[in-house]
Amino acid sequence: VAGSANTRGFGAVDWLLGLVVLGLALAVFIPYTVGDKQDRSILICVKNLRELDKAMRLWQLDNQKDTLSAVTLEEIIPYLKDGEALKCPSVGQYIVTGLTNPPSCTIPGHALVNEGE
């Protein structure tokens, strides 16, 4: 029977309350997922920087260079695990300038920090 008190559906207030609850849940959940993705990107980038540093040392030994020698990213690619350039997951660029400087990434926070201490 149309209009009967027993067949009442969701009203505007019910929908609004549902949207508020959903919005609060998303506001709590989304920062955690974004933060986890950023943390993973940093971990992968730092792992890549360590690989680049190892490749620099292998290049130094093979070419009998001292620690003041300059080296380029192109020169160390053959010393990487798969012989291919590594890529930062956050689309940063890796910078290799010389054996006295550790490799770095153009993304802030992606760095070899306190390595060897």
Biopython code that builds the backbone (N, CA, C, O; Angstrom):
import numpy as np
from Bio.PDB.StructureBuilder import StructureBuilder

atoms = [
    (1, "VAL", "N", (0.858, -1.174, 0.000)),
    (1, "VAL", "CA", (0.000, 0.000, 0.000)),
    (1, "VAL", "C", (0.903, 1.234, 0.000)),
    (1, "VAL", "O", (1.744, 1.396, 0.884)),
    (2, "ALA", "N", (0.726, 2.078, -0.970)),
    (2, "ALA", "CA", (1.549, 3.278, -1.098)),
    (2, "ALA", "C", (1.263, 4.247, 0.033)),
    (2, "ALA", "O", (0.109, 4.492, 0.385)),
    (3, "GLY", "N", (2.340, 4.800, 0.601)),
    (3, "GLY", "CA", (2.184, 5.788, 1.654)),
    (3, "GLY", "C", (1.991, 5.191, 3.034)),
    (3, "GLY", "O", (1.776, 5.931, 3.994)),
    (4, "SER", "N", (2.060, 3.901, 3.159)),
    (4, "SER", "CA", (1.891, 3.239, 4.450)),
    (4, "SER", "C", (3.078, 3.559, 5.350)),
    (4, "SER", "O", (4.189, 3.721, 4.845)),
    (5, "ALA", "N", (2.889, 3.654, 6.642)),
    (5, "ALA", "CA", (3.939, 3.982, 7.604)),
    (5, "ALA", "C", (4.983, 2.880, 7.689)),
    (5, "ALA", "O", (6.117, 3.158, 8.077)),
    (6, "ASN", "N", (4.651, 1.647, 7.345)),
    (6, "ASN", "CA", (5.576, 0.522, 7.429)),
    (6, "ASN", "C", (6.530, 0.438, 6.236)),
    (6, "ASN", "O", (7.498, -0.319, 6.310)),
    (7, "THR", "N", (6.316, 1.162, 5.159)),
    (7, "THR", "CA", (7.163, 1.082, 3.962)),
    (7, "THR", "C", (8.066, 2.310, 3.828)),
    (7, "THR", "O", (8.436, 2.701, 2.721)),
    (8, "ARG", "N", (8.405, 2.893, 4.926)),
    (8, "ARG", "CA", (9.233, 4.096, 4.913)),
    (8, "ARG", "C", (10.653, 3.761, 4.451)),
    (8, "ARG", "O", (11.236, 2.791, 4.935)),
    (9, "GLY", "N", (11.225, 4.543, 3.523)),
    (9, "GLY", "CA", (12.585, 4.337, 3.020)),
    (9, "GLY", "C", (13.558, 5.278, 3.713)),
    (9, "GLY", "O", (13.259, 5.847, 4.763)),
    (10, "PHE", "N", (14.727, 5.430, 3.103)),
    (10, "PHE", "CA", (15.727, 6.350, 3.641)),
    (10, "PHE", "C", (15.342, 7.777, 3.306)),
    (10, "PHE", "O", (14.989, 8.077, 2.165)),
    (11, "GLY", "N", (15.408, 8.652, 4.287)),
    (11, "GLY", "CA", (15.122, 10.057, 4.068)),
    (11, "GLY", "C", (16.399, 10.831, 3.813)),
    (11, "GLY", "O", (17.490, 10.262, 3.828)),
    (12, "ALA", "N", (16.267, 12.103, 3.582)),
    (12, "ALA", "CA", (17.412, 12.968, 3.299)),
    (12, "ALA", "C", (18.388, 12.997, 4.478)),
    (12, "ALA", "O", (19.603, 13.017, 4.277)),
    (13, "VAL", "N", (17.872, 13.000, 5.680)),
    (13, "VAL", "CA", (18.733, 13.028, 6.868)),
    (13, "VAL", "C", (19.530, 11.733, 6.971)),
    (13, "VAL", "O", (20.707, 11.756, 7.330)),
    (14, "ASP", "N", (18.897, 10.607, 6.658)),
    (14, "ASP", "CA", (19.594, 9.315, 6.695)),
    (14, "ASP", "C", (20.739, 9.289, 5.682)),
    (14, "ASP", "O", (21.839, 8.833, 5.994)),
    (15, "TRP", "N", (20.477, 9.776, 4.476)),
    (15, "TRP", "CA", (21.521, 9.810, 3.447)),
    (15, "TRP", "C", (22.657, 10.751, 3.857)),
    (15, "TRP", "O", (23.831, 10.434, 3.667)),
    (16, "LEU", "N", (22.306, 11.888, 4.410)),
    (16, "LEU", "CA", (23.312, 12.849, 4.846)),
    (16, "LEU", "C", (24.177, 12.263, 5.958)),
    (16, "LEU", "O", (25.398, 12.420, 5.951)),
    (17, "LEU", "N", (23.544, 11.592, 6.909)),
    (17, "LEU", "CA", (24.291, 10.956, 7.991)),
    (17, "LEU", "C", (25.228, 9.877, 7.441)),
    (17, "LEU", "O", (26.368, 9.754, 7.889)),
    (18, "GLY", "N", (24.748, 9.101, 6.474)),
    (18, "GLY", "CA", (25.584, 8.071, 5.843)),
    (18, "GLY", "C", (26.788, 8.677, 5.140)),
    (18, "GLY", "O", (27.892, 8.140, 5.227)),
    (19, "LEU", "N", (26.588, 9.788, 4.447)),
    (19, "LEU", "CA", (27.695, 10.462, 3.760)),
    (19, "LEU", "C", (28.713, 11.027, 4.750)),
    (19, "LEU", "O", (29.916, 10.990, 4.491)),
    (20, "VAL", "N", (28.243, 11.543, 5.868)),
    (20, "VAL", "CA", (29.150, 12.068, 6.889)),
    (20, "VAL", "C", (30.010, 10.941, 7.457)),
    (20, "VAL", "O", (31.220, 11.103, 7.616)),
    (21, "VAL", "N", (29.394, 9.805, 7.761)),
    (21, "VAL", "CA", (30.135, 8.661, 8.295)),
    (21, "VAL", "C", (31.157, 8.171, 7.268)),
    (21, "VAL", "O", (32.303, 7.890, 7.618)),
    (22, "LEU", "N", (30.747, 8.068, 6.006)),
    (22, "LEU", "CA", (31.665, 7.642, 4.948)),
    (22, "LEU", "C", (32.815, 8.640, 4.792)),
    (22, "LEU", "O", (33.967, 8.235, 4.636)),
    (23, "GLY", "N", (32.516, 9.918, 4.834)),
    (23, "GLY", "CA", (33.553, 10.943, 4.726)),
    (23, "GLY", "C", (34.558, 10.870, 5.863)),
    (23, "GLY", "O", (35.760, 11.015, 5.643)),
    (24, "LEU", "N", (34.073, 10.647, 7.071)),
    (24, "LEU", "CA", (34.977, 10.509, 8.217)),
    (24, "LEU", "C", (35.858, 9.276, 8.083)),
    (24, "LEU", "O", (37.050, 9.321, 8.390)),
    (25, "ALA", "N", (35.271, 8.176, 7.624)),
    (25, "ALA", "CA", (36.055, 6.951, 7.440)),
    (25, "ALA", "C", (37.152, 7.169, 6.401)),
    (25, "ALA", "O", (38.286, 6.735, 6.600)),
    (26, "LEU", "N", (36.828, 7.830, 5.309)),
    (26, "LEU", "CA", (37.831, 8.110, 4.277)),
    (26, "LEU", "C", (38.899, 9.070, 4.790)),
    (26, "LEU", "O", (40.078, 8.913, 4.475)),
    (27, "ALA", "N", (38.491, 10.059, 5.575)),
    (27, "ALA", "CA", (39.454, 11.022, 6.112)),
    (27, "ALA", "C", (40.463, 10.348, 7.033)),
    (27, "ALA", "O", (41.608, 10.791, 7.131)),
    (28, "VAL", "N", (40.053, 9.296, 7.700)),
    (28, "VAL", "CA", (40.960, 8.566, 8.587)),
    (28, "VAL", "C", (41.810, 7.577, 7.803)),
    (28, "VAL", "O", (42.994, 7.418, 8.101)),
    (29, "PHE", "N", (41.237, 6.911, 6.813)),
    (29, "PHE", "CA", (41.906, 5.821, 6.105)),
    (29, "PHE", "C", (42.895, 6.299, 5.041)),
    (29, "PHE", "O", (43.983, 5.733, 4.930)),
    (30, "ILE", "N", (42.554, 7.307, 4.269)),
    (30, "ILE", "CA", (43.375, 7.728, 3.123)),
    (30, "ILE", "C", (44.788, 8.166, 3.522)),
    (30, "ILE", "O", (45.736, 7.763, 2.848)),
    (31, "PRO", "N", (44.985, 8.960, 4.568)),
    (31, "PRO", "CA", (46.371, 9.338, 4.907)),
    (31, "PRO", "C", (47.277, 8.143, 5.188)),
    (31, "PRO", "O", (48.468, 8.189, 4.879)),
    (32, "TYR", "N", (46.734, 7.079, 5.767)),
    (32, "TYR", "CA", (47.558, 5.899, 6.042)),
    (32, "TYR", "C", (47.990, 5.214, 4.758)),
    (32, "TYR", "O", (49.135, 4.775, 4.652)),
    (33, "THR", "N", (47.099, 5.114, 3.782)),
    (33, "THR", "CA", (47.471, 4.445, 2.533)),
    (33, "THR", "C", (48.452, 5.288, 1.737)),
    (33, "THR", "O", (49.371, 4.744, 1.125)),
    (34, "VAL", "N", (48.279, 6.604, 1.729)),
    (34, "VAL", "CA", (49.208, 7.484, 1.016)),
    (34, "VAL", "C", (50.573, 7.444, 1.690)),
    (34, "VAL", "O", (51.597, 7.376, 1.011)),
    (35, "GLY", "N", (50.597, 7.485, 3.017)),
    (35, "GLY", "CA", (51.860, 7.430, 3.754)),
    (35, "GLY", "C", (52.601, 6.130, 3.512)),
    (35, "GLY", "O", (53.823, 6.139, 3.363)),
    (36, "ASP", "N", (51.884, 4.999, 3.468)),
    (36, "ASP", "CA", (52.519, 3.708, 3.209)),
    (36, "ASP", "C", (53.151, 3.675, 1.825)),
    (36, "ASP", "O", (54.253, 3.152, 1.655)),
    (37, "LYS", "N", (52.456, 4.231, 0.836)),
    (37, "LYS", "CA", (52.994, 4.246, -0.526)),
    (37, "LYS", "C", (54.266, 5.098, -0.591)),
    (37, "LYS", "O", (55.237, 4.720, -1.246)),
    (38, "GLN", "N", (54.256, 6.246, 0.089)),
    (38, "GLN", "CA", (55.441, 7.101, 0.103)),
    (38, "GLN", "C", (56.595, 6.405, 0.809)),
    (38, "GLN", "O", (57.738, 6.483, 0.357)),
    (39, "ASP", "N", (56.303, 5.720, 1.920)),
    (39, "ASP", "CA", (57.351, 4.990, 2.640)),
    (39, "ASP", "C", (57.965, 3.910, 1.761)),
    (39, "ASP", "O", (59.184, 3.739, 1.753)),
    (40, "ARG", "N", (57.136, 3.179, 1.021)),
    (40, "ARG", "CA", (57.649, 2.138, 0.121)),
    (40, "ARG", "C", (58.515, 2.752, -0.972)),
    (40, "ARG", "O", (59.554, 2.196, -1.329)),
    (41, "SER", "N", (58.093, 3.888, -1.501)),
    (41, "SER", "CA", (58.881, 4.558, -2.544)),
    (41, "SER", "C", (60.253, 4.954, -2.023)),
    (41, "SER", "O", (61.257, 4.802, -2.719)),
    (42, "ILE", "N", (60.294, 5.459, -0.800)),
    (42, "ILE", "CA", (61.581, 5.847, -0.209)),
    (42, "ILE", "C", (62.461, 4.623, -0.017)),
    (42, "ILE", "O", (63.652, 4.661, -0.326)),
    (43, "LEU", "N", (61.887, 3.536, 0.491)),
    (43, "LEU", "CA", (62.670, 2.313, 0.711)),
    (43, "LEU", "C", (63.246, 1.772, -0.592)),
    (43, "LEU", "O", (64.410, 1.375, -0.640)),
    (44, "ILE", "N", (62.437, 1.755, -1.644)),
    (44, "ILE", "CA", (62.903, 1.259, -2.948)),
    (44, "ILE", "C", (63.994, 2.175, -3.497)),
    (44, "ILE", "O", (65.002, 1.701, -4.021)),
    (45, "CYS", "N", (63.792, 3.479, -3.377)),
    (45, "CYS", "CA", (64.783, 4.428, -3.888)),
    (45, "CYS", "C", (66.109, 4.277, -3.143)),
    (45, "CYS", "O", (67.168, 4.268, -3.771)),
    (46, "VAL", "N", (66.068, 4.159, -1.821)),
    (46, "VAL", "CA", (67.300, 4.003, -1.039)),
    (46, "VAL", "C", (67.991, 2.691, -1.395)),
    (46, "VAL", "O", (69.219, 2.634, -1.459)),
    (47, "LYS", "N", (67.211, 1.639, -1.627)),
    (47, "LYS", "CA", (67.789, 0.358, -2.073)),
    (47, "LYS", "C", (68.515, 0.563, -3.405)),
    (47, "LYS", "O", (69.625, 0.065, -3.591)),
    (48, "ASN", "N", (67.890, 1.292, -4.327)),
    (48, "ASN", "CA", (68.525, 1.581, -5.618)),
    (48, "ASN", "C", (69.802, 2.407, -5.440)),
    (48, "ASN", "O", (70.799, 2.167, -6.121)),
    (49, "LEU", "N", (69.769, 3.373, -4.530)),
    (49, "LEU", "CA", (70.966, 4.186, -4.280)),
    (49, "LEU", "C", (72.107, 3.330, -3.736)),
    (49, "LEU", "O", (73.268, 3.551, -4.079)),
    (50, "ARG", "N", (71.780, 2.359, -2.894)),
    (50, "ARG", "CA", (72.824, 1.444, -2.390)),
    (50, "ARG", "C", (73.415, 0.623, -3.537)),
    (50, "ARG", "O", (74.625, 0.404, -3.593)),
    (51, "GLU", "N", (72.546, 0.169, -4.454)),
    (51, "GLU", "CA", (73.025, -0.589, -5.620)),
    (51, "GLU", "C", (73.939, 0.281, -6.482)),
    (51, "GLU", "O", (74.968, -0.184, -6.973)),
    (52, "LEU", "N", (73.558, 1.535, -6.659)),
    (52, "LEU", "CA", (74.404, 2.448, -7.434)),
    (52, "LEU", "C", (75.751, 2.647, -6.754)),
    (52, "LEU", "O", (76.786, 2.690, -7.418)),
    (53, "ASP", "N", (75.738, 2.770, -5.427)),
    (53, "ASP", "CA", (76.989, 2.949, -4.691)),
    (53, "ASP", "C", (77.886, 1.718, -4.839)),
    (53, "ASP", "O", (79.097, 1.851, -5.014)),
    (54, "LYS", "N", (77.299, 0.530, -4.771)),
    (54, "LYS", "CA", (78.083, -0.706, -4.973)),
    (54, "LYS", "C", (78.667, -0.747, -6.381)),
    (54, "LYS", "O", (79.823, -1.127, -6.572)),
    (55, "ALA", "N", (77.860, -0.354, -7.366)),
    (55, "ALA", "CA", (78.333, -0.343, -8.752)),
    (55, "ALA", "C", (79.483, 0.647, -8.920)),
    (55, "ALA", "O", (80.426, 0.387, -9.668)),
    (56, "MET", "N", (79.403, 1.778, -8.225)),
    (56, "MET", "CA", (80.496, 2.756, -8.285)),
    (56, "MET", "C", (81.787, 2.155, -7.748)),
    (56, "MET", "O", (82.856, 2.372, -8.319)),
    (57, "ARG", "N", (81.700, 1.407, -6.660)),
    (57, "ARG", "CA", (82.899, 0.784, -6.058)),
    (57, "ARG", "C", (83.469, -0.301, -6.972)),
    (57, "ARG", "O", (84.687, -0.427, -7.100)),
    (58, "LEU", "N", (82.601, -1.078, -7.602)),
    (58, "LEU", "CA", (83.079, -2.100, -8.548)),
    (58, "LEU", "C", (83.768, -1.447, -9.743)),
    (58, "LEU", "O", (84.814, -1.910, -10.196)),
    (59, "TRP", "N", (83.168, -0.365, -10.249)),
    (59, "TRP", "CA", (83.773, 0.375, -11.364)),
    (59, "TRP", "C", (85.154, 0.889, -10.948)),
    (59, "TRP", "O", (86.108, 0.814, -11.722)),
    (60, "GLN", "N", (85.254, 1.413, -9.718)),
    (60, "GLN", "CA", (86.523, 1.928, -9.208)),
    (60, "GLN", "C", (87.585, 0.833, -9.180)),
    (60, "GLN", "O", (88.718, 1.059, -9.604)),
    (61, "LEU", "N", (87.228, -0.350, -8.687)),
    (61, "LEU", "CA", (88.188, -1.458, -8.617)),
    (61, "LEU", "C", (88.600, -1.937, -10.002)),
    (61, "LEU", "O", (89.786, -2.132, -10.269)),
    (62, "ASP", "N", (87.618, -2.128, -10.884)),
    (62, "ASP", "CA", (87.927, -2.617, -12.232)),
    (62, "ASP", "C", (88.789, -1.647, -13.031)),
    (62, "ASP", "O", (89.615, -2.067, -13.842)),
    (63, "ASN", "N", (88.598, -0.367, -12.804)),
    (63, "ASN", "CA", (89.323, 0.645, -13.575)),
    (63, "ASN", "C", (90.507, 1.234, -12.826)),
    (63, "ASN", "O", (91.142, 2.177, -13.300)),
    (64, "GLN", "N", (90.802, 0.684, -11.666)),
    (64, "GLN", "CA", (91.938, 1.108, -10.840)),
    (64, "GLN", "C", (91.962, 2.624, -10.648)),
    (64, "GLN", "O", (92.973, 3.281, -10.892)),
    (65, "LYS", "N", (90.833, 3.158, -10.208)),
    (65, "LYS", "CA", (90.704, 4.603, -9.980)),
    (65, "LYS", "C", (90.825, 4.903, -8.492)),
    (65, "LYS", "O", (90.486, 4.076, -7.646)),
    (66, "ASP", "N", (91.316, 6.103, -8.189)),
    (66, "ASP", "CA", (91.363, 6.502, -6.779)),
    (66, "ASP", "C", (90.019, 7.126, -6.385)),
    (66, "ASP", "O", (89.144, 7.324, -7.227)),
    (67, "THR", "N", (89.872, 7.428, -5.105)),
    (67, "THR", "CA", (88.582, 7.920, -4.616)),
    (67, "THR", "C", (88.238, 9.326, -5.093)),
    (67, "THR", "O", (87.092, 9.751, -4.948)),
    (68, "LEU", "N", (89.184, 10.051, -5.653)),
    (68, "LEU", "CA", (88.908, 11.393, -6.161)),
    (68, "LEU", "C", (88.436, 11.385, -7.615)),
    (68, "LEU", "O", (88.144, 12.441, -8.178)),
    (69, "SER", "N", (88.362, 10.222, -8.213)),
    (69, "SER", "CA", (87.980, 10.117, -9.626)),
    (69, "SER", "C", (86.500, 10.430, -9.832)),
    (69, "SER", "O", (85.650, 10.128, -8.995)),
    (70, "ALA", "N", (86.231, 11.042, -10.970)),
    (70, "ALA", "CA", (84.845, 11.296, -11.368)),
    (70, "ALA", "C", (84.301, 10.056, -12.063)),
    (70, "ALA", "O", (85.036, 9.341, -12.745)),
    (71, "VAL", "N", (83.033, 9.812, -11.889)),
    (71, "VAL", "CA", (82.373, 8.683, -12.541)),
    (71, "VAL", "C", (80.969, 9.135, -12.931)),
    (71, "VAL", "O", (80.354, 9.948, -12.241)),
    (72, "THR", "N", (80.474, 8.605, -14.032)),
    (72, "THR", "CA", (79.128, 8.967, -14.477)),
    (72, "THR", "C", (78.188, 7.774, -14.323)),
    (72, "THR", "O", (78.619, 6.629, -14.186)),
    (73, "LEU", "N", (76.916, 8.073, -14.351)),
    (73, "LEU", "CA", (75.899, 7.024, -14.256)),
    (73, "LEU", "C", (76.045, 6.032, -15.408)),
    (73, "LEU", "O", (75.900, 4.826, -15.212)),
    (74, "GLU", "N", (76.326, 6.530, -16.591)),
    (74, "GLU", "CA", (76.468, 5.659, -17.761)),
    (74, "GLU", "C", (77.621, 4.669, -17.589)),
    (74, "GLU", "O", (77.541, 3.532, -18.053)),
    (75, "GLU", "N", (78.683, 5.102, -16.928)),
    (75, "GLU", "CA", (79.847, 4.232, -16.740)),
    (75, "GLU", "C", (79.574, 3.076, -15.776)),
    (75, "GLU", "O", (80.190, 2.016, -15.890)),
    (76, "ILE", "N", (78.664, 3.274, -14.835)),
    (76, "ILE", "CA", (78.433, 2.219, -13.842)),
    (76, "ILE", "C", (77.257, 1.304, -14.175)),
    (76, "ILE", "O", (77.060, 0.294, -13.500)),
    (77, "ILE", "N", (76.480, 1.634, -15.194)),
    (77, "ILE", "CA", (75.322, 0.794, -15.550)),
    (77, "ILE", "C", (75.721, -0.662, -15.785)),
    (77, "ILE", "O", (75.000, -1.552, -15.334)),
    (78, "PRO", "N", (76.833, -0.951, -16.469)),
    (78, "PRO", "CA", (77.199, -2.364, -16.649)),
    (78, "PRO", "C", (77.472, -3.100, -15.331)),
    (78, "PRO", "O", (77.459, -4.330, -15.298)),
    (79, "TYR", "N", (77.716, -2.368, -14.267)),
    (79, "TYR", "CA", (78.011, -2.982, -12.971)),
    (79, "TYR", "C", (76.752, -3.200, -12.122)),
    (79, "TYR", "O", (76.831, -3.754, -11.026)),
    (80, "LEU", "N", (75.609, -2.771, -12.620)),
    (80, "LEU", "CA", (74.350, -2.984, -11.909)),
    (80, "LEU", "C", (73.861, -4.410, -12.131)),
    (80, "LEU", "O", (74.260, -5.075, -13.087)),
    (81, "LYS", "N", (73.000, -4.866, -11.245)),
    (81, "LYS", "CA", (72.554, -6.263, -11.239)),
    (81, "LYS", "C", (72.084, -6.746, -12.613)),
    (81, "LYS", "O", (72.546, -7.783, -13.090)),
    (82, "ASP", "N", (71.184, -6.019, -13.247)),
    (82, "ASP", "CA", (70.668, -6.441, -14.550)),
    (82, "ASP", "C", (71.310, -5.692, -15.712)),
    (82, "ASP", "O", (70.900, -5.864, -16.860)),
    (83, "GLY", "N", (72.310, -4.867, -15.427)),
    (83, "GLY", "CA", (72.964, -4.104, -16.481)),
    (83, "GLY", "C", (72.074, -3.030, -17.077)),
    (83, "GLY", "O", (72.306, -2.570, -18.195)),
    (84, "GLU", "N", (71.044, -2.630, -16.322)),
    (84, "GLU", "CA", (70.116, -1.604, -16.795)),
    (84, "GLU", "C", (70.034, -0.483, -15.772)),
    (84, "GLU", "O", (70.250, -0.698, -14.579)),
    (85, "ALA", "N", (69.720, 0.712, -16.250)),
    (85, "ALA", "CA", (69.595, 1.864, -15.354)),
    (85, "ALA", "C", (68.449, 1.642, -14.371)),
    (85, "ALA", "O", (67.398, 1.114, -14.734)),
    (86, "LEU", "N", (68.666, 2.048, -13.139)),
    (86, "LEU", "CA", (67.632, 1.946, -12.115)),
    (86, "LEU", "C", (66.732, 3.169, -12.181)),
    (86, "LEU", "O", (67.159, 4.240, -12.613)),
    (87, "LYS", "N", (65.474, 3.005, -11.748)),
    (87, "LYS", "CA", (64.518, 4.111, -11.786)),
    (87, "LYS", "C", (63.934, 4.339, -10.402)),
    (87, "LYS", "O", (63.547, 3.394, -9.713)),
    (88, "CYS", "N", (63.876, 5.588, -10.009)),
    (88, "CYS", "CA", (63.235, 5.955, -8.749)),
    (88, "CYS", "C", (61.729, 5.753, -8.905)),
    (88, "CYS", "O", (61.159, 6.192, -9.903)),
    (89, "PRO", "N", (61.068, 5.100, -7.943)),
    (89, "PRO", "CA", (59.627, 4.872, -8.054)),
    (89, "PRO", "C", (58.807, 6.160, -8.001)),
    (89, "PRO", "O", (57.635, 6.164, -8.379)),
    (90, "SER", "N", (59.411, 7.244, -7.536)),
    (90, "SER", "CA", (58.713, 8.534, -7.490)),
    (90, "SER", "C", (59.109, 9.422, -8.662)),
    (90, "SER", "O", (58.865, 10.628, -8.637)),
    (91, "VAL", "N", (59.712, 8.839, -9.679)),
    (91, "VAL", "CA", (60.115, 9.506, -10.917)),
    (91, "VAL", "C", (61.211, 10.550, -10.684)),
    (91, "VAL", "O", (61.314, 11.525, -11.428)),
    (92, "GLY", "N", (62.020, 10.342, -9.656)),
    (92, "GLY", "CA", (63.186, 11.193, -9.450)),
    (92, "GLY", "C", (64.314, 10.754, -10.376)),
    (92, "GLY", "O", (64.249, 9.689, -10.991)),
    (93, "GLN", "N", (65.330, 11.573, -10.465)),
    (93, "GLN", "CA", (66.499, 11.264, -11.282)),
    (93, "GLN", "C", (67.674, 10.959, -10.364)),
    (93, "GLN", "O", (67.892, 11.658, -9.375)),
    (94, "TYR", "N", (68.428, 9.918, -10.691)),
    (94, "TYR", "CA", (69.611, 9.581, -9.910)),
    (94, "TYR", "C", (70.795, 10.387, -10.419)),
    (94, "TYR", "O", (70.968, 10.575, -11.623)),
    (95, "ILE", "N", (71.610, 10.860, -9.477)),
    (95, "ILE", "CA", (72.773, 11.681, -9.806)),
    (95, "ILE", "C", (74.027, 10.997, -9.269)),
    (95, "ILE", "O", (74.124, 10.681, -8.083)),
    (96, "VAL", "N", (74.980, 10.777, -10.167)),
    (96, "VAL", "CA", (76.273, 10.205, -9.805)),
    (96, "VAL", "C", (77.324, 11.190, -10.292)),
    (96, "VAL", "O", (77.403, 11.482, -11.485)),
    (97, "THR", "N", (78.145, 11.710, -9.353)),
    (97, "THR", "CA", (79.130, 12.723, -9.746)),
    (97, "THR", "C", (80.565, 12.274, -9.548)),
    (97, "THR", "O", (81.447, 12.657, -10.317)),
    (98, "GLY", "N", (80.803, 11.487, -8.553)),
    (98, "GLY", "CA", (82.170, 11.048, -8.293)),
    (98, "GLY", "C", (82.208, 10.094, -7.124)),
    (98, "GLY", "O", (81.211, 9.902, -6.427)),
    (99, "LEU", "N", (83.358, 9.502, -6.917)),
    (99, "LEU", "CA", (83.487, 8.485, -5.879)),
    (99, "LEU", "C", (83.474, 9.066, -4.468)),
    (99, "LEU", "O", (83.201, 8.342, -3.511)),
    (100, "THR", "N", (83.763, 10.357, -4.322)),
    (100, "THR", "CA", (83.739, 10.956, -2.985)),
    (100, "THR", "C", (82.325, 11.322, -2.543)),
    (100, "THR", "O", (82.088, 11.553, -1.357)),
    (101, "ASN", "N", (81.390, 11.378, -3.483)),
    (101, "ASN", "CA", (79.999, 11.708, -3.169)),
    (101, "ASN", "C", (79.120, 10.481, -3.370)),
    (101, "ASN", "O", (79.233, 9.811, -4.397)),
    (102, "PRO", "N", (78.251, 10.173, -2.419)),
    (102, "PRO", "CA", (77.342, 9.052, -2.648)),
    (102, "PRO", "C", (76.332, 9.416, -3.734)),
    (102, "PRO", "O", (76.055, 10.597, -3.945)),
    (103, "PRO", "N", (75.786, 8.430, -4.418)),
    (103, "PRO", "CA", (74.751, 8.735, -5.405)),
    (103, "PRO", "C", (73.557, 9.377, -4.702)),
    (103, "PRO", "O", (73.309, 9.121, -3.524)),
    (104, "SER", "N", (72.828, 10.205, -5.428)),
    (104, "SER", "CA", (71.685, 10.887, -4.824)),
    (104, "SER", "C", (70.492, 10.854, -5.765)),
    (104, "SER", "O", (70.611, 10.491, -6.935)),
    (105, "CYS", "N", (69.340, 11.239, -5.229)),
    (105, "CYS", "CA", (68.096, 11.301, -5.993)),
    (105, "CYS", "C", (67.577, 12.732, -5.911)),
    (105, "CYS", "O", (67.801, 13.423, -4.917)),
    (106, "THR", "N", (66.889, 13.171, -6.951)),
    (106, "THR", "CA", (66.369, 14.536, -6.981)),
    (106, "THR", "C", (65.117, 14.714, -6.125)),
    (106, "THR", "O", (64.677, 15.845, -5.921)),
    (107, "ILE", "N", (64.537, 13.633, -5.623)),
    (107, "ILE", "CA", (63.345, 13.731, -4.773)),
    (107, "ILE", "C", (63.787, 13.968, -3.322)),
    (107, "ILE", "O", (64.574, 13.182, -2.794)),
    (108, "PRO", "N", (63.301, 15.031, -2.668)),
    (108, "PRO", "CA", (63.660, 15.269, -1.266)),
    (108, "PRO", "C", (63.275, 14.077, -0.383)),
    (108, "PRO", "O", (62.191, 13.511, -0.522)),
    (109, "GLY", "N", (64.170, 13.713, 0.515)),
    (109, "GLY", "CA", (63.913, 12.586, 1.413)),
    (109, "GLY", "C", (64.420, 11.261, 0.890)),
    (109, "GLY", "O", (64.502, 10.292, 1.645)),
    (110, "HIS", "N", (64.763, 11.194, -0.393)),
    (110, "HIS", "CA", (65.320, 9.976, -0.979)),
    (110, "HIS", "C", (66.836, 10.128, -0.966)),
    (110, "HIS", "O", (67.410, 10.732, -1.872)),
    (111, "ALA", "N", (67.479, 9.583, 0.051)),
    (111, "ALA", "CA", (68.928, 9.760, 0.169)),
    (111, "ALA", "C", (69.531, 8.662, 1.015)),
    (111, "ALA", "O", (68.860, 8.046, 1.844)),
    (112, "LEU", "N", (70.815, 8.430, 0.787)),
    (112, "LEU", "CA", (71.573, 7.534, 1.659)),
    (112, "LEU", "C", (71.953, 8.357, 2.887)),
    (112, "LEU", "O", (72.883, 9.162, 2.835)),
    (113, "VAL", "N", (71.244, 8.160, 3.974)),
    (113, "VAL", "CA", (71.464, 8.936, 5.190)),
    (113, "VAL", "C", (72.143, 8.061, 6.223)),
    (113, "VAL", "O", (71.707, 6.942, 6.490)),
    (114, "ASN", "N", (73.218, 8.581, 6.806)),
    (114, "ASN", "CA", (73.955, 7.878, 7.860)),
    (114, "ASN", "C", (74.459, 6.515, 7.411)),
    (114, "ASN", "O", (74.570, 5.595, 8.221)),
    (115, "GLU", "N", (74.760, 6.382, 6.148)),
    (115, "GLU", "CA", (75.288, 5.104, 5.658)),
    (115, "GLU", "C", (76.702, 4.919, 6.171)),
    (115, "GLU", "O", (77.494, 5.862, 6.180)),
    (116, "GLY", "N", (77.018, 3.722, 6.593)),
    (116, "GLY", "CA", (78.359, 3.387, 7.024)),
    (116, "GLY", "C", (78.681, 3.814, 8.442)),
    (116, "GLY", "O", (79.822, 3.672, 8.883)),
    (117, "GLU", "N", (77.699, 4.336, 9.166)),
    (117, "GLU", "CA", (77.958, 4.741, 10.559)),
    (117, "GLU", "C", (77.506, 3.661, 11.501)),
    (117, "GLU", "O", (77.636, 3.808, 12.716)),
]
sb = StructureBuilder()
sb.init_structure("model")
sb.init_model(0)
sb.init_chain("A")
sb.init_seg("    ")
for serial, (resi, resn, name, xyz) in enumerate(atoms, 1):
    if name == "N":
        sb.init_residue(resn, " ", resi, " ")
    sb.init_atom(name, np.array(xyz, "f"), 0.0, 1.0, " ", f" {name:<3s}", serial, name[0])
structure = sb.get_structure()
